Amino acid sequence: MRRTRHAKVVATLGPASSDAATIKRLFEAGADVFRLNFSHVDHEDHKARYDTIRAVEEDVGRPIGVLMDLQGPKLRLGTFVNGTETLAAGATFRLDLDEAEGDVNRAPLPHPEIFEALEAGTELLIDDGRVRLRVVECGTDFAETRVVTAGPVSDRKGVNVPGVVLPLSPLTPKDRADMQYGLDLGCDLVALSFVQRPEDIAEARRLVAGRAKIVAKLEKPSAIDFLDQIIELVDAVMVARGDLGVEMPPETVPGVQKAIIRAARGGGKPVIVATQMLESMVNAPAPTRAEASDVATAIFDGADAVMLSAESATGKYPVEAVAMMNRIIHRVEDDPLYRPLMDAEHAAPEGTSSDAITAAARQVAETIGAAAIACYTTTGSTALRAARERPTVPILCLTPKLQTARQLALAWGVHAMHGDDARDFADMVSRAAVAAAGAGVAESGDSLVITAGVPFGTPGATNVLRIAWVE
């Protein structure tokens, strides 16, 4: 089963979508990658969902990607004597490390790393910004604040500190345990929450040890200051608009989203746009027109994938949400404006043989009217460079590594197929022609543009471009 669109769909699994029948229907409706949210449920539930995905994969005969999304550090208030208090505008409110339950005058904030980073004038957001505090005075274990935006505060509400780089690792002890479990399970991609700076990637890279691709969730404004460096260090990025929208003014998020997509495309790294894309479909069978436009905008901008969260995990219409996203992508990619936008954003190739070959492959395919670009790859890097070119024809990726095929389920325009590597030039042409015909991208007499590396099977050695015809 080959998708006839280029952009991909990521669907989160949850209580509304955990049984085998629903997961298969989600795939058939258009899901290319399934997200396992490690902020919720236990390991055994994730294993059951993972095993079901692999059973569906075996049944449909197409590689399916599995993304494990780590929770990351959660900064929260402690508890209150009455469970909740309402803060008045202009009132003073103290935050400190004292574990005693809070009241209308103070509350415990059991995160010394926050106090280390505060200074007078810093703002803190409580409960996704519903309550806003400004620091008047602070020390290593307290902060005296004034209430800027009034409202209720209650037990364990989240705390955000916009504009401040906190001395925190993005990996908590829970995340490390979850990551190890997910890697042993066989997850293909790891989404790293709370990335603030390039150094945050190093520890995750060491722990993953090449067993999965790393996706940086860009949800902190501080990460945007290091955008190019972070993109260079990771394998993919996610525009996590929920937290971005809390820590920066909502009107700035669309521009930041476009900047992230452009930077990721330039770096040849897949980019996912996430959060509240079809939010109303949690409870309704159809999205609002604004939500449809939101998804469409991400596709027009050239995103590799768009993601459903609560819509497919806990919503009443998970399959319908995936089907709607699938239809929106099709409609956008058929729009006359879409191709000019893709062609306007071709990044200059880097000075490598791989980039020279993949850039030439797009040009040759368009010049001769080829049915597809077929690329042989071991690590997936050649297919990603081909996807960076945003060609008009499908990218058929042939790889001897099943996990590589699964990881490429996230990449724009890539139809990955798992099989043996080519033995020689004749075998290379034969396998590509058979694969293209089998995938329905080419018929007898159609031309193919084939890229590969010689010696065959050598990772990162793309140095051959061949034009061939399907017999």
HELIX and SHEET records of a PDB file:
HELIX    1   1 ALA A   20  ALA A   29  1                                  10    
HELIX    2   2 HIS A   43  VAL A   60  1                                  18    
HELIX    3   3 PRO A  112  ALA A  117  1                                   6    
HELIX    4   4 PRO A  173  LEU A  185  1                                  13    
HELIX    5   5 GLU A  199  VAL A  208  1                                  10    
HELIX    6   6 PRO A  221  ILE A  224  1                                   4    
HELIX    7   7 LEU A  227  LEU A  233  1                                   7    
HELIX    8   8 ARG A  241  GLU A  247  1                                   7    
HELIX    9   9 PRO A  250  THR A  252  5                                   3    
HELIX   10  10 VAL A  253  GLY A  267  1                                  15    
HELIX   11  11 GLU A  279  VAL A  282  5                                   4    
HELIX   12  12 ARG A  289  PHE A  300  1                                  12    
HELIX   13  13 ALA A  310  ALA A  313  1                                   4    
HELIX   14  14 PRO A  318  GLU A  333  1                                  16    
HELIX   15  15 TYR A  338  ASP A  343  1                                   6    
HELIX   16  16 SER A  353  ILE A  368  1                                  16    
HELIX   17  17 SER A  381  ARG A  388  1                                   8    
HELIX   18  18 LEU A  402  GLN A  407  1                                   6    
HELIX   19  19 LEU A  408  LEU A  410  5                                   3    
HELIX   20  20 PHE A  425  GLY A  438  1                                  14    
SHEET    1   A 9 LYS A   8  THR A  12  0                                        
SHEET    2   A 9 VAL A  33  ASN A  37  1                                        
SHEET    3   A 9 GLY A  65  ASP A  69  1                                        
SHEET    4   A 9 LEU A 189  LEU A 192  1                                        
SHEET    5   A 9 LYS A 213  LEU A 218  1                                        
SHEET    6   A 9 ALA A 236  ALA A 240  1                                        
SHEET    7   A 9 VAL A 271  ALA A 274  1                                        
SHEET    8   A 9 ALA A 305  LEU A 308  1                                        
SHEET    9   A 9 LYS A   8  THR A  12  1                                        
SHEET    1   B 2 THR A  84  LEU A  87  0                                        
SHEET    2   B 2 GLY A 151  SER A 154 -1                                        
SHEET    1   C 6 ARG A 106  PRO A 108  0                                        
SHEET    2   C 6 THR A  92  ASP A  96  1                                        
SHEET    3   C 6 PHE A 142  THR A 149 -1                                        
SHEET    4   C 6 VAL A 131  CYS A 138 -1                                        
SHEET    5   C 6 GLU A 123  ILE A 126 -1                                        
SHEET    6   C 6 VAL A 159  ASN A 160 -1                                        
SHEET    1   D 5 VAL A 414  HIS A 418  0                                        
SHEET    2   D 5 ILE A 395  THR A 399  1                                        
SHEET    3   D 5 ALA A 372  TYR A 376  1                                        
SHEET    4   D 5 SER A 447  GLY A 453  1                                        
SHEET    5   D 5 THR A 462  TRP A 469 -1                                        
END                                                                             
